[in-house]
Amino acid sequence: LLASGQKGDNSDVLIWEADTKNKRFKLSEHDHQVSIVDFSHDDKLLISIGNQLDGKLFIWDMSSGCIVATTNVSQIFMAGIDCGVFGGFAKDIKGRATYKYQFATGGSKRLAFWVLDPHSGELAYEMASTGTFVREYTCLSYSMDNEKYLFAGTSSGELCSFQVKNRILVFAQPVCSKGVNSVAAISQDRVAVGGGDGTMVVFAVQDQLIQQVARIDCFGGVNAIAPSPDGLEVLAGTDRGFVYRMRSNDLSYMLLAESHVKDVLSVEYSQGNSEKFLTCSADGTIKLWDANEYTVSIRCSVYQAGYPMCSYFTDEIILSGWSDGKIRAFRTDNGQALWSIDNAHQGGVTAIRLSHNMKFIISGGAGGEVRVW
């Protein structure tokens, strides 16, 4: 199954069958925005949580689409819930699994451990005990060793571990700057952490002991981590449109896919060659693509220069018009900047072409002027 949450008035949760791509349920109880969806470990239940304005939490039965339990969390989490995750069956005092489900939610500088009775729909929660340690929690993952621990990433760049049985903080390990965006337990004693600064780290964790195993830098903040069932590999997605496939033991990787993350403003083939094409995006990048494999061979960007609005390229040079009014040229073989024309057009360069003899450039601007260079 696949679940997706919508944003806007009368936001719905849609449940899809992954193999047939058919919609199974449309769950219409949220307003404003569905911020979090997560399946239980046995796929029998789904949790959906709305944003701060919505303030609702629902547990859904995936066999019927009916509500199992619901509660208003706006009084518990005043500023809304930022993260939530199911964690298998709740354990009794001897550590044995019961018929009740457990999950955790974080936000508003609070962390709550929940227990659900699926028969009666009763929900109960307890807050984590952190003393003077106050953090904003951004992502959660239960450990794989019988869900003894809950790992939580913070906006201040730390990986925290909480003992589920006693709801107490075990350790807080600094990881990165710009906050921890994603965390995932990948084996009995390993956890992967993705940072907003592009850091990707794997730690070996044994109760209170934590040791770094591998560390790399990705292009863009690591917003999502998905381990393979055997824990040997992980997929990592970044806010710059990159998806990496990594080995969990040393984080050696291959790039699976990449894309623009904002509007694509221009698409160009070179004259007489259909094997390569060029795209410009409002995310500030120019990408030269191989049309046979749909992979990017060259990337061009300029720090704090607005974004490219138009482009043209040959086998040797990439010409581009930018929103800051400049015309910029890059090498086709390595993307290195060659030269630029300042103040080419006020308000941005909206069109650009190269003459047939490759001696002149014609450009158009947002103000309606056409110029030859």
Secondary structure as UniProt FT lines:
FT   STRAND          2..5
FT   TURN            9..10
FT   STRAND          13..17
FT   TURN            18..21
FT   STRAND          22..27
FT   STRAND          33..39
FT   TURN            41..42
FT   STRAND          45..50
FT   TURN            52..54
FT   STRAND          56..61
FT   TURN            62..64
FT   STRAND          67..72
FT   TURN            74..76
FT   TURN            78..79
FT   STRAND          83..91
FT   TURN            93..94
FT   STRAND          97..107
FT   TURN            108..109
FT   STRAND          110..116
FT   TURN            118..120
FT   STRAND          123..127
FT   TURN            131..132
FT   STRAND          137..142
FT   TURN            144..147
FT   STRAND          149..154
FT   TURN            155..156
FT   STRAND          158..163
FT   TURN            164..167
FT   STRAND          168..174
FT   STRAND          180..185
FT   STRAND          190..195
FT   TURN            196..197
FT   STRAND          199..206
FT   TURN            207..208
FT   STRAND          209..217
FT   STRAND          222..227
FT   TURN            229..230
FT   STRAND          233..238
FT   TURN            239..240
FT   STRAND          242..247
FT   TURN            248..250
FT   STRAND          253..258
FT   STRAND          264..270
FT   TURN            271..272
FT   STRAND          273..281
FT   TURN            282..283
FT   STRAND          285..290
FT   TURN            291..294
FT   STRAND          295..301
FT   TURN            303..304
FT   STRAND          308..313
FT   STRAND          317..322
FT   TURN            323..324
FT   STRAND          327..331
FT   TURN            332..334
FT   STRAND          337..341
FT   TURN            342..343
FT   TURN            346..347
FT   STRAND          349..354
FT   TURN            356..357
FT   STRAND          361..365
FT   TURN            366..367
FT   STRAND          370..372
//
